[in-house]
């Protein structure tokens, strides 16, 4: 997963003059993540681009994630310049950067708006202001806060969805083995997928429950997305070829 480098609570005094602008390499912060969280609102769209899996441990929380890499610390959808591939959906988790709603300490139950001060698109001369001269939220910041709130609500719904799948016994562990010439096998574990046989075996009352809650369509998106593994393999092959070409040109 992804951790922001230097997140700090947004402060009207500290950040009064701060501006935010999009810069080349904006997505570099996620370059070493092979899985990125998704919310329920994104599942149908993301399913057209990535395998959607559930990430977690047998007894711990689970997250619905877009699998964006097949090896540890490798995101195949971000190029060397830190740009997201133009032909791939950008998850809301990435689009919200450099902002995040987070707990500022382990004792707090509420979430605080934070900004990653390590982001190179922050400054006082270019971009969108966060506050006006009186310390009021700018229209840009109001839009950001609305996006963060909507993301958090959907994230919570998605967490509840994953918990319900586990309660119904629909999730099974999945391991991915990546074999490349002249390289040791790599294994990705901690992944979970819905078992089609178990889904077909649940009783009618549970089917109606899943349908009326909207979760049945989320399950269908997840299952359809598993066909996108071949797209990730193609990206891995392309990345390996690029590395060979770069090595040859350097040599």
Helices and strands as residue ranges (DSSP letters): E 7-9, E 19-20, G 26-30, E 35-37, G 40-42, H 43-46, E 51-56, E 62-67, H 92-95, E 99-102, E 112-116, E 122-123, E 128-129, H 139-167, E 171-178, E 186-194, H 196-200, H 204-213, H 215-225, G 226-228, H 229-250
